[in-house]
Amino acid sequence: MNDYMVRAMSKNGDVRIFAATTRNTVEEARKAHNTSPVISAALGRLLTGGAMMGAMLKGDDMITLQIRGDGPVKGLTVTADARGHVKGFALEPEVIVPIRESDHKLDVGKAVGHGTLQIIKDLGLKDPYIGQTALVNGEIAEDLTYYFASSEQVPSAVGLGVLMNHDNTVREAGGFIVQMLPGASEESISAVEKNVAKIHSVTDLLKEGNKPEDIIRLVLDGLEPKIFDPMPVEFKCDCGVEKVSRVLISIGEAELNKLIEEGEPVEIRCEFCGKAYTFSVDDVKELLAEAKKTGNLRK
Ligand SMILES: [Zn+2]
């Protein structure tokens, strides 16, 4: 099954929900970054949340979700657009954290630790929108829920899950974000609260074969959801030689000259997808000469 997300509204329009299935997206990220199981789960949850938050934007808007924590993964970054394209990476992708004793699940909260969640929305304006909140428990879903409540004043519930196979590939991934719109009725709010409380684990729902549409029917049970057309979700990076060249130039004239003197080809990896770009000494010389002409070069 290909990854996709679905948006729906309650019949009277006071509750909206996004639900997604993202196994392939998370597996692509795992392969790109060789993530350990607990980091596959952490990054997978953030990618899934990011893809749905991207779908809340319009046109060419972009959103970046950045987590910084004192746990061994140190940080996670995910960027998504409004068309279901999402990419991301972990600062320490290969760390191993013991399985949580209490429920024998991957201990994402332990891997992330205490820290902050920063949301950066590039809405095509001069300055991006930046919202920052403290992490609640590093489990990602609760952290996003708290962000929506405190930074955007939108009461929400977020469920995210990633289930791994024994061979460390991704078996299932997905989730939902349900939000109360301004003026939501008491009946709608209490119905959603009751329905969400019944969902013990998104991972279990996915394991039982539930699709995004099924999750929507569970969360909006009694509210006669109107379900809109699905949108494909995909791990997709927009890096290229030009973007990576700019990163190389940004190290400045002195460093570039050092590279040229060393006389070895330079390899730069895209941090989002791991793709390697190689620049010969002549390439570096050419980039340096161009940057000098345009004047945007650090000494
Ligand atoms: Zn890339």
Residues whose N, C-alpha, C, O or C-beta is under 5 A from the ligand:
A	BS01	ZN	C237 C239 C270 F272 C273 G274 K275
